[in-house]
Amino acid sequence: MPGGAGAQHHQYSRPGADSHSIITLNRVSRDFGRLQALAPLDLEVGAGRVLGLLGPNGAGKTTLMSIMACELAPSTGTVTVGGTTVTDTSAARRARRRLALMPQRPASVPGFSALDTVEYAAWTKGLPARGRREACAEALDRVGLAAQAKRPLRTLSGGMVQRVHLAAALVGRPALLLLDEPTVGLDPAQRIAFRALVEELEDTATVLATHLVEDVRALGDEIMVLDAGQVRFRGTTAELEAQASPDAPGDNQLERGYMSVLSQEQS
């Protein structure tokens, strides 16, 4: 079945994108006691590519993102980030220097300005003091907030706050960017603006975990659908749309394809 879970895996990249691998997962799985939260899977994301990760609550998306962020060790398999294979805590620390995770609800420190927030992130990443402020200013400029650098976060709109946290993730120019539900709570205009920023990250491998099919439609070079810890689909947007059954629920063909994939596994 084209694009199905058992289909041959291909890489899809944007025009001009560098295709070398930034993160590779080889037969990675995760168990919690007798519960298999994530069945063995292979995954590869190259520079300039966006992998859209879809799935219902409890699908295994958070577990997979935690493993890719080198915050959770897999039960089986290997994780390689930026050429570093994570075999112990020392290797995990080295790998984490090459990546950034923007969680669903990033913590904001009361009283911090936009620049303070990005500088704190740079400090936690171990960026050298020399040149740190300039790197933070560059990151804020990259997301269009140079003029708001000194403003307290509490005075910024929800969309601006999300952009501040994106700047915090991007400071130091990580090779791998992990975005967990980054547009939740944003209005349509703010979601469009946020997606435009992610589209410009041509030198970064990005994994976008979301419930919003429109985010994946706009950004994903490849889509993976997880359910109950299993990969139910992997392929392009067009291939997921082709899975749609005529009576599937959804507002568009991609949503209907997504719902059809889930219903096939439940039937």
N, C-alpha and C positions, 0 to 999 in steps of 0.2 A: 504494500500500500504506500504510495508516494507520501513522503513526509512523516510516516508513522514512526512509532517508537523503535521499530526494528530496522528502519531504513538506514542506508549508508549515510554516514555523517559527512557533510560538506562544510566548507567555510564560505561565508558570504561577506563581502566587504564592500565598502563604498568606493567610488572611483577615487583613485589616488591614495587609498589607505594602505599602510604597510601591513603585510599579512603575517609577520613573524609572531610566534606565539608568546603571549605574556603570562597566561596561566594555563596550566594543564592539570587535569584530574584524571587519574588512571585507576579504574575499578574502585572508586571511592564509595564507601558505605558508612552508615552510622547506626549503631544499636544503642538503646537505652534499656539495659536489662534484657527482657525478652521481647521488647518492642523494637521492631526495625523501623526507624524513623526515615531512613534513606536506603533504598536498594542500591546495589553496585551500579555505578555509572561512569562513563567517560565524558570528558568535557574539555574543550579548548577554545580560548578566546584570544584573538590576535590584536595587535595595535590598530587603532582606528575602527574597531568593530564594536557593535553593541549587541549583547545577548539579552533578549527580553525573556524574563522568567515569570510565567503565569501559573496560577493554581489557586484553589480555594483555601480557606483557613485549614491548617493542619496538613497541608500537602507535603511539607518538607522544605519549603522555600527558606525559612529562617535557619533551619539546620544547615542547608547547603551554603547559604551566605556566610554563616559562622565558620564553616570549614574553609571556604575560600578566603576569609579574612584571617585565617590562621589563629582564630580564637578558640576553636574546638577541634580536637584531634579526631580524625576518622577512625572507625573501627577496623576498616581494611582499606588498602589502596594507598596511593601516594599523591601528594599535592606539590606542584612545582610552580613557583612564582618568580618571574624575572630571572630564571636560570637557577634559582635556589630550591632544591628539593627539601621539603620540611620533614626532617627525621627526628628532631629533638627540639627542646625549648630554645636553644641558641639559634638553630636554623629558622625557627618560627619568628624570632625577633628580627633576624636579617630580612626575611621575606616581608614582614610587616612594614619595613622601611620603604618598600616598593609599592605599597598599596594604601588606599584610603577607603574607609567605610563611612558612609553618611547614613545613620540610622533613621528609622521612620520618624522618631520624635527626638531630634538632637537636643541635648541639654543646653540651656542658656544660663549664664552666670548673671545674677541680678546686678545691675549697674554697669555691666560691660558695654562698651561701644562695639561697633562693627569691627574696628581695627583690633581692639582688645581681644575679641573672640577669635579672630584669625591668628593673632600673635600667640595666644594661649595654645591653639592647635599646633602652631609651628614649634613651640617649645616642647610640647609632649612628643612631637615627632623627632626631636633631637636636632633640629636645624641649628647650625652654628649661629651664635649671637651676632657675629659680623655678617651683615647682609640680611639678617632676619627680617627687619622692618621693611626693607625694600622688597623682599620676596612677598611679604604680606600685602603691601600696597599693590604689587603687581597682580596678586590673586584677586584682590577686590576690584581692580581695574578690569580684569578679565571677565568678571561677572557684571560689569557696568555699575559698580557702586563706589568708585573712587571718590566721588563728591560727598558720599554719606559715611566716609570712614570714621569720623569722630562722633557720629550720632549714636546715642544709646539705642540698644536693640528695642527697648520698649516703645520707642517713637517710630519704629519702622513698620510698614505693612507686612502682612503674612508672606507675601511673595518676596519682599526684600529680605526678610529674615531667612527664608529658605535659600536665597542667593548668598547671604552671608555664610551660611553653613556649607554651601557648595564651595565657596572660596576657601573656607577652612579645610575642606577635604582636598582641594586642589593645590594648596600651598606646598611648595616643594616639588610640584609636578610629578605626582605618582604615576607609575606605569599602569596601574590597575585601579579603577574606580568602581566601588560597589555601592549601589543606590537602593535603599530599602524603602519602598513606597514614598518616593521623594515629592510627589505632587498631591498627596492627601491633604485636604483642607484648603487647597488653593482654588480660586475661581478659574473659569475657563481661560480668561486672558492671561492670568498668572501661570497656568499650566503650559500654555503655548509659549510664553516667554522663557520658562524654565527649560522646556524641551529644546528651544533654539540654542540655548547655551550648551547643552549636552551635545548637540549635533556638531558644534564647533571643535570638539575635543578629538581632533584627527590623530593625535599621537598617543592616545590613551585607549586601553581596552576597558570597556564598560559593561557591567552586568546590572541590569535594571529589574528588580523584583517588584511586581505591582499587581493590583487587582484591576487596574484600568487598562482595558484593551486598547483604547485610543493612544495611550502612551507608547505601547508596544508597536502599534501601527505606524506611528510617527518616527520612531527611533530604531526599532529592531532590525538588524541585518539578519538575525536568526531568532527563532522563537523556540523555547522549550516549555512544554506544559507538564507540570508535576501534579500528581494526585496520589494520596496515601503513600508517599515516599517512592513512587514509581514514575519513570519517564513515560508519559503517555503519548507524547508527540514531540518531534524535533524537525524543524524545517523553516521555510520562508513564510512570509505573510500570505503570499498567493497559495502556497500549499496548505496552509491552515484554512484559508477560505474555501478551498476545494473540498474540505472535509464536511462542510455544512450540509445537513439534511434539510429537506424542504420545510419540515414542521418544527425545527429547532427554534427555541426562543432566542431573542437578541434584536438589537436595534440596527445591526448591520451584518454584512456577510462574515466579517472576522469574528464577531461575537457568536454568531450562529455556528461557525466552524469550531470555536473553542468549546461551546456548550455541547456540540455533537461529540467531540472527542471525549469529554467527561462522561456523557451518557452512554457511550459505547462500552466504557469500562465498567459502568455500574449495572448494565443490563446482563 
